[in-house]
Each structure stands twice: as structure tokens, then as C-alpha cells.
Amino acid sequence: MTLRYGMIGCGMMGQEHIRNIQLLDDTAITAIVEPDADMRAAARALVLDVEFEDTLEGLVRRDDVDCLVIVSPNYQHADQLRRIAAIRALPILCEKPLITDPADEAIITKLQSDYAAPIWVAMEYRYMPPIAALIEEAADATGGIKMLTIREHRFPFLPKVGDWNRFNAKSGGTLVEKCCHFFDLMRLILQSEPVRVMASAGQAVNHLDEVYDGQRSDIWDNGYVIVDFANGARAMLELCMFAEGSDYQEMVTALGPKGKIECFVPGPGRFWPAERGPAPVPKLLVSPRDPQGMIEKPIPVDPTLLEAGDHNGSTFYQHQRFHAMVLKGGEPEVGLNDGLLAVKIGMAAQQSALTGQAVEL
């Protein structure tokens, strides 16, 4: 059976989804909604025989669409889910963040009780090969995780259509837009729920002189977030978005009574300067407390997957699982509750950074 996809949005990330869907057998992208002419042209270059719909409603009503992928600007996700649900229950892969406004939680609550098809929230970082390896080996390597640190040192936010990602109101804010991935990883790795969030964050370097339609960009570019979990573990996020040139973009470290495990993930290959030679290979380091020494494991990623996107193959592996779920049945690995809780941690972090007070969850 060929699984037929309808795409809602085909900007930079939407095009990554398209390229990865096309790597799967028995798939077809039949229709797209995309209001921007340049992005439509880019999508047509990737999918020559695709048809474009003017409205989301027109896309959802097509009889040649079996599932949907939402890759629109953040602030549109919740309302688009609501509008889809009013027409037809199709399986959906929805990009993060699930919501950007706390008032939209009611939409998600209604979907959880009423929507008759699976909704998978796109948390690609779960599926990056080095992070997936850390998740698999962490409990044994550490003897039970007590501390978890996630560090992201990266380049600034990229330009987006309409500059929506330059403003908290449309993006949800940096600690939601960028970091809900990491808060999702914290819950997944620690297998516990957050109880308290403390943060310090702000705008120090990037976008300070950027003005759009008379409004100055207010998006943050750095921060620290500490999250206490119900099982007694604690996690910390360190974010810097003016760290171009870092060998590794993400570094994840888990520590426990038995030892330490770390993974190192390079950033997108298209930003790696050619004059520095080959980009680093992702790797895993296991460091036991006894004298037997550190174990280093390179975790290379298929070059075809690196070419298809900026997330070290994770978008492909996510689509592979989503495809299997739609065809064979089952529940999404990342459901609405996961997506909502990741956003809530991010919103609590932003509140803590603004007020200087810890936020109880």
C-alpha cells in the first residue's frame, strides 16, 4: 500500500520532511498547502507531480490523502489541529511546539478525548543515533541517573518566512520553540515527571538591532534551565545560540553512582566550514568510576540521511516509525501529552527567567 501524505507548510523544515518521506518505500506526497510562493516553488522542485491546495480545509477533504504532516509556523499548530479535527480524523505528524499560548491547552485536551486518529508530535532529537544510543545504554552505564546535562552550542535562529521566529508571541519564545526538544528528552531519559523549574535567560548577542514592521526582535539567545524531577533526579539545559564553529552542537551527559555516559552530536553539515576538513563523527563516551577506563564509540550516520536534513538522520527514523504506525496501527511514540508537557516546561522556564522565581509544576 502506498501511504499518501498531505503537507501543511513546506518551508525549510517542511522540505526536510519531504526529502525524508521520499526515502521511504511506498510513499507519495500528493498535496500541499503553502501560502508563500517561494516555498511552493521549492516544494514543487522536490515533488514534481504534487498538487497545491489554497486552504487547509481543501487539503483535509481530499480523498487521495491518508495522513497529514504539519510544518507551519509554531503559532498556527493548535488552531490547525482544531480545524482538521472539525472535518476528518486523519493520522497527523505535527511539528513541535504543540502550542505557543497557554490558552490553547484546551484544544489539546479536547483532541486527547475526541480525536479518533493518532497524533504524533515531532520530537526528532529522540531519534538522533548518538542520543538514541545514550538512551539505550544510560541506565546500565550510570547505575541509575541522578544528574542529566544537555548542552546546545549552536548558530543563531535562521531566517523564516515572515520572520515569525524573531518574536516570542509567534514562536512561543526560545525556551519553548528551540528547547521543548530537550525538555522532552529529559522526561524520556529520566523516566520521571518535572516538579520544579528554575531558569536564567535572555538576549545578549543575536538580533539586537533587528526590527520588523516597526517591532524589535525580542527572541532570547542564551540561558540556563534547571529542572527537578519527581524521582529525585535533576537536569540542566545550557543553551548558547551565538556559538558558531563548535565541533559539536549538542552534548548530553548522564551521571549516576556507577559512572557517566555522554554523547556528542555535530550540527548540520551544510554549516561546517570546508577548510576545517571533514566534520566530526557523532560519538558516545562511557566512563565508569572504576579504573578500567573510558570507552569511546563512534556512531556514524548514513550520508544519505545527512544529505536529506539537518538533524543527523533523526527525521528519517521518526518518519519510518510514523509510517509503520499509520499502516500497522498502534499508538504514537510521542503523543499529545508528551508534546504538551515539553511546552509546559519551556513556558515555566521562561516565567522563571522573567521573574527570578522557581516555578512549581
C-alpha positions in Angstrom: 0.0 0.0 0.0 1.3 3.5 -0.9 0.8 5.9 2.0 -0.3 9.3 0.7 0.8 12.4 2.6 -0.7 15.9 2.7 1.8 18.6 3.8 0.8 21.7 5.7 3.7 24.1 5.2 6.8 23.5 3.1 9.4 25.9 4.4 12.9 24.9 5.4 11.7 22.1 7.8 8.9 21.1 5.6 11.3 20.5 2.8 13.4 18.3 5.2 10.3 16.3 5.9 9.6 15.9 2.2 13.1 14.7 1.4 12.9 12.1 4.2 9.4 10.9 3.3 10.8 10.3 -0.2 13.5 8.0 1.2 10.8 5.6 2.4 9.2 2.9 0.2 5.6 3.1 -0.8 5.0 6.8 -0.1 3.7 9.7 -2.1 3.2 13.3 -1.3 0.0 14.2 -3.1 -0.9 17.6 -1.9 0.5 20.7 -0.1 -0.9 23.9 1.5 1.8 26.6 1.4 0.9 30.3 1.1 4.4 31.6 0.3 5.2 31.5 -3.5 9.0 30.9 -3.0 8.3 27.9 -0.7 5.8 26.5 -3.1 8.4 26.7 -5.9 11.0 24.9 -3.7 8.5 22.2 -2.8 7.5 21.7 -6.5 11.2 21.2 -7.3 11.2 18.3 -4.8 7.8 16.8 -5.7 7.2 17.4 -9.4 3.6 15.9 -9.6 2.3 17.4 -6.3 -0.9 19.5 -6.3 -1.3 22.6 -4.2 -4.4 23.5 -2.2 -5.3 27.0 -1.3 -6.8 26.1 2.1 -6.2 23.6 4.9 -9.8 22.5 4.6 -9.4 21.7 1.0 -6.4 19.6 1.7 -8.1 17.6 4.5 -11.1 16.8 2.4 -9.1 15.3 -0.5 -9.7 11.6 -0.9 -6.1 11.0 -2.0 -4.6 12.0 1.4 -4.1 9.3 4.1 -2.2 11.3 6.7 -1.0 14.8 7.4 2.3 16.5 8.3 2.0 19.9 10.0 5.1 22.0 9.4 3.6 25.5 9.6 4.8 28.4 11.9 4.6 27.5 15.6 1.7 29.7 16.5 -0.6 28.1 13.9 -0.2 24.5 15.1 -3.0 24.4 17.7 -5.6 26.1 15.5 -4.8 23.9 12.5 -5.2 20.8 14.7 -8.6 22.1 15.8 -9.7 22.8 12.2 -8.6 19.4 11.0 -10.5 17.7 13.8 -13.7 19.5 12.8 -13.5 17.9 9.3 -11.9 14.5 9.4 -9.7 12.3 11.7 -6.5 11.6 9.8 -3.2 10.4 11.4 -1.0 13.5 11.9 2.6 14.2 12.5 2.8 17.7 14.0 6.0 19.6 14.3 6.9 21.0 17.7 6.0 23.0 19.7 2.5 21.8 20.0 1.2 25.1 21.4 2.6 28.6 22.0 -0.2 30.1 24.1 -1.3 28.5 27.4 -4.9 29.2 26.3 -4.5 26.6 23.5 -4.1 23.8 26.0 -7.9 23.4 25.9 -7.6 22.5 22.2 -5.1 19.7 23.0 -7.3 18.4 25.9 -10.3 18.1 23.6 -8.2 16.3 20.9 -6.9 13.9 23.6 -10.5 12.8 24.3 -12.2 13.2 21.0 -9.8 12.8 18.1 -10.2 9.3 16.5 -6.8 9.0 14.9 -3.2 9.1 16.2 -1.4 12.5 16.5 2.4 12.2 16.7 4.4 15.2 17.9 7.7 15.6 16.0 10.4 15.4 18.6 13.2 14.5 16.2 16.0 14.6 18.8 14.8 11.3 20.3 15.9 9.6 17.1 19.4 11.1 16.6 21.6 7.9 16.5 24.0 9.1 19.2 21.2 10.3 21.5 19.2 7.1 20.9 22.4 5.1 21.9 22.8 7.1 25.1 19.1 6.5 26.0 19.5 2.7 25.4 22.7 2.4 27.5 22.3 5.1 30.1 20.7 3.1 32.9 23.4 0.4 32.8 26.3 2.8 32.4 25.3 5.1 35.3 23.6 2.6 37.6 20.6 4.9 37.7 20.8 8.5 36.5 21.0 11.2 39.2 22.1 14.2 37.1 21.5 14.9 33.4 23.0 17.8 31.5 22.1 18.9 27.9 24.3 21.5 26.3 23.5 23.1 22.9 26.1 25.5 21.4 24.8 26.5 18.0 24.3 29.2 15.4 21.6 31.8 15.6 18.0 31.3 14.5 17.8 31.1 10.7 15.6 33.4 8.7 12.0 32.2 8.3 9.1 33.4 6.1 7.6 36.4 7.7 10.3 36.5 10.3 7.9 34.8 12.8 10.7 33.2 14.7 12.1 36.6 15.8 9.3 37.1 18.2 8.2 35.4 21.4 4.5 35.9 20.6 4.7 33.8 17.4 7.4 31.3 18.3 6.4 30.7 21.9 9.8 32.0 23.0 13.2 30.4 22.7 12.8 28.1 25.6 9.6 26.7 24.0 10.5 26.9 20.3 14.0 25.6 20.5 14.2 23.8 23.8 11.0 21.8 24.0 13.0 19.0 22.3 15.4 19.0 25.2 12.7 19.0 27.9 11.1 16.1 26.1 14.5 14.3 26.2 14.8 15.0 30.0 11.4 13.3 30.6 12.3 10.4 28.3 15.8 9.8 29.7 14.9 10.2 33.4 11.5 8.4 33.1 10.0 10.8 35.6 7.9 14.0 35.6 9.1 17.5 36.3 8.1 19.2 39.6 10.1 22.4 39.7 11.8 24.7 37.1 14.4 27.4 37.6 15.9 29.5 34.8 18.1 32.4 33.9 18.0 33.5 30.2 17.9 36.5 27.9 19.0 38.2 24.7 22.7 39.1 24.8 24.1 39.0 21.2 21.8 38.0 18.5 19.0 40.0 16.7 19.6 43.1 19.0 19.4 45.5 16.1 16.7 43.7 14.1 13.4 45.5 13.5 10.5 44.1 11.5 7.4 46.1 10.8 8.4 48.6 13.5 8.9 45.9 16.1 12.2 45.0 17.6 13.1 41.3 17.8 12.7 40.0 21.4 13.8 36.4 21.0 16.3 35.1 23.6 19.7 33.7 22.6 21.1 32.1 25.7 20.1 30.6 29.0 20.4 28.0 31.8 17.4 25.9 32.9 17.4 23.5 35.9 14.5 21.0 36.3 13.9 19.0 39.4 12.1 15.6 38.8 9.7 13.6 40.9 12.2 10.7 41.3 14.9 13.0 42.8 17.0 13.4 39.7 17.8 16.8 38.3 18.5 18.0 34.8 20.1 21.1 33.4 20.0 22.7 30.0 22.7 25.1 28.8 21.8 27.0 25.6 24.0 29.3 23.6 22.9 30.5 20.2 26.0 32.5 19.3 28.4 29.6 19.3 29.1 29.1 15.6 32.1 26.9 14.9 31.6 24.5 17.7 32.7 20.9 16.8 29.6 19.5 18.5 26.2 21.2 18.6 24.6 19.0 21.2 26.3 17.3 24.1 24.3 15.1 26.5 25.7 13.8 29.8 24.1 11.4 32.3 25.7 10.7 35.6 25.0 8.1 38.4 26.6 6.1 41.1 28.2 3.6 38.6 29.6 6.1 36.1 29.0 8.6 33.3 27.8 8.4 29.7 28.0 11.2 27.2 27.1 11.7 23.6 28.4 14.3 21.2 26.3 15.4 18.2 27.7 17.7 15.4 25.5 20.3 13.9 24.2 20.4 10.3 26.9 19.5 7.8 25.9 22.4 5.4 27.2 24.8 8.0 30.5 23.0 8.6 33.4 25.1 7.1 35.1 23.1 4.4 38.5 24.5 5.3 38.4 22.6 8.6 38.3 19.3 6.8 35.7 16.5 7.5 33.0 17.2 10.0 33.3 15.3 13.3 31.5 12.0 13.6 28.9 11.6 16.4 30.2 9.6 19.3 29.3 8.1 22.7 31.6 8.0 25.7 31.1 5.7 28.6 33.2 6.5 31.7 32.9 4.0 34.6 34.0 5.1 38.1 36.4 2.1 38.4 39.9 2.2 36.8 39.0 0.2 33.7 38.8 3.5 31.8 36.6 5.3 29.2 35.0 3.5 26.3 34.6 5.6 23.1 32.1 4.5 20.4 31.9 6.4 17.1 28.3 6.4 15.8 28.4 7.4 12.1 25.2 8.5 10.4 24.3 7.3 6.8 25.5 10.0 4.4 22.2 9.8 2.5 20.3 10.8 5.7 22.8 13.6 6.4 22.1 14.9 2.9 18.3 14.8 3.5 18.2 17.0 6.5 19.9 18.9 9.3 19.1 16.6 12.2 21.6 13.7 11.9 19.2 11.3 10.4 16.6 11.6 13.1 13.9 13.0 10.8 14.1 9.8 8.6 13.9 7.5 11.6 11.0 9.4 13.0 9.1 9.1 9.7 10.0 5.4 9.5 8.2 4.8 12.8 5.3 7.1 11.9 4.8 5.3 8.6 4.8 1.9 10.3 2.3 3.2 12.9 -0.1 4.5 10.3 0.0 1.3 8.2 0.1 -1.3 11.0 -1.8 0.5 13.8 -0.6 1.4 17.3 0.0 4.4 19.4 2.4 7.3 18.6 5.7 7.1 20.4 5.5 10.8 21.1 1.9 11.7 21.9 -0.1 14.8 22.7 0.7 14.6 26.4 4.4 14.4 25.6 4.2 17.4 23.4 2.2 19.4 25.9 4.4 18.7 28.8 7.6 19.6 26.9 6.0 23.0 26.2 4.8 23.5 29.8 8.4 23.0 31.0 9.6 25.6 28.5 6.9 28.1 29.5 7.7 27.6 33.1 11.4 28.2 32.3 10.5 31.4 30.6 8.4 32.5 33.5 11.2 31.7 35.9 13.7 33.7 33.9 11.4 36.7 33.8 10.5 36.7 37.4 13.6 35.3 39.1 11.5 32.8 40.9 11.3 29.0 40.7 8.1 27.7 39.1 6.3 24.6 40.6 4.7 22.2 38.2 
